[in-house]
Structures are given as structure tokens and as C-alpha cells.
């Protein structure tokens, strides 16, 4: 089992897992980095949605690298579910 560590607050508990899909059939284009994130984790402590590849540090990336990517790429671009 992969361990979670929130790049926003450092917490290790997940409130929920979210699997999403992108509907490219409308002819739209990616509008944010979140357009390609299909798995997200909701941090139990800070209520931030975190891309799973960062929260679980896929491909053995370091926590520092995950946190940097979170801050520079995802945190500044809020998730929009409308």
C-alpha cells in the first residue's frame, strides 16, 4: 500500500479518494494542469484535493519534489468541477 503525505500540510491521512474523467469528446482543450489529473486524494487535515501522483509520490519522487510541483503547478490553479 502506498503511503500518503500531503504536500500542502504534511498530514498522512486521506479523507477520500476521487477518480475523475475528462470528456474530450466536446472538442475542448486542457484548461489547466488539473485537466490531466484523473486520481485525486482529499487530505483529511487541510481539505485540499491533491493529485494522487504527488500525494502518494509515484515513481519514487521525493516529498520535496512533490511539494515543489504542488506549489508551482497545482496549488495556484484551483480545481473547477463546474
C-alpha positions as CSV (number, residue, x, y, z in Angstrom):
1,X,0.0,0.0,0.0
2,X,1.3,3.4,-1.0
3,X,1.6,5.9,1.8
4,X,0.1,9.4,1.6
5,X,1.8,12.6,2.6
6,X,0.1,15.9,1.8
7,X,2.3,18.3,0.0
8,X,0.2,21.2,1.4
9,X,0.3,20.4,5.1
10,X,2.3,17.2,5.6
11,X,-0.6,15.2,7.0
12,X,-0.7,11.5,6.3
13,X,-4.5,10.7,6.5
14,X,-6.8,10.7,3.4
15,X,-10.4,11.7,3.8
16,X,-11.4,10.3,0.5
17,X,-10.2,9.1,-2.9
18,X,-11.6,10.7,-6.1
19,X,-11.4,9.2,-9.6
20,X,-12.4,11.6,-12.3
21,X,-12.6,11.5,-16.1
22,X,-12.1,14.2,-18.7
23,X,-14.6,14.4,-21.5
24,X,-12.6,15.3,-24.6
25,X,-15.5,14.5,-26.9
26,X,-16.7,18.1,-26.7
27,X,-13.7,19.2,-28.7
28,X,-12.3,21.1,-25.8
29,X,-8.7,21.5,-24.8
30,X,-6.9,21.2,-21.5
31,X,-7.6,24.4,-19.5
32,X,-5.3,23.7,-16.5
33,X,-2.8,21.2,-15.2
34,X,-5.7,19.6,-13.4
35,X,-7.2,18.5,-16.8
36,X,-4.8,15.6,-16.8
37,X,-5.2,14.5,-13.2
38,X,-7.6,11.6,-13.1
39,X,-7.0,10.5,-9.5
40,X,-7.1,12.8,-6.5
41,X,-6.9,12.5,-2.7
42,X,-8.7,14.7,-0.3
43,X,-6.4,15.5,2.7
44,X,-8.2,14.9,6.0
45,X,-6.4,17.7,7.7
46,X,-6.3,20.6,5.3
47,X,-9.2,19.7,3.0
48,X,-7.0,20.1,-0.1
49,X,-7.5,18.0,-3.2
50,X,-4.1,16.6,-4.0
51,X,-3.2,14.8,-7.3
52,X,-2.6,11.2,-6.3
53,X,0.8,11.1,-8.1
54,X,2.0,13.8,-5.7
55,X,0.3,12.7,-2.5
56,X,1.5,9.1,-2.9
57,X,4.8,10.1,-4.6
58,X,4.5,7.9,-7.6
59,X,7.7,6.8,-9.5
60,X,9.6,7.3,-6.2
61,X,9.7,11.1,-6.3
62,X,10.8,12.7,-3.1
63,X,8.4,14.6,-0.8
64,X,10.3,17.8,-1.6
65,X,9.9,17.3,-5.3
66,X,6.2,16.5,-4.8
67,X,5.7,19.6,-2.6
68,X,7.5,21.8,-5.2
69,X,5.3,20.6,-8.0
70,X,2.2,21.1,-5.9
71,X,3.1,24.7,-5.1
72,X,4.3,25.7,-8.6
73,X,1.8,23.8,-10.8
74,X,-1.4,22.8,-9.0
75,X,-2.0,25.0,-5.9
76,X,-2.2,28.2,-7.9
77,X,-4.7,26.6,-10.2
78,X,-7.8,25.7,-8.3
79,X,-9.9,22.6,-9.2
80,X,-13.1,23.5,-11.0
81,X,-15.8,20.9,-11.1
82,X,-18.5,23.0,-12.9
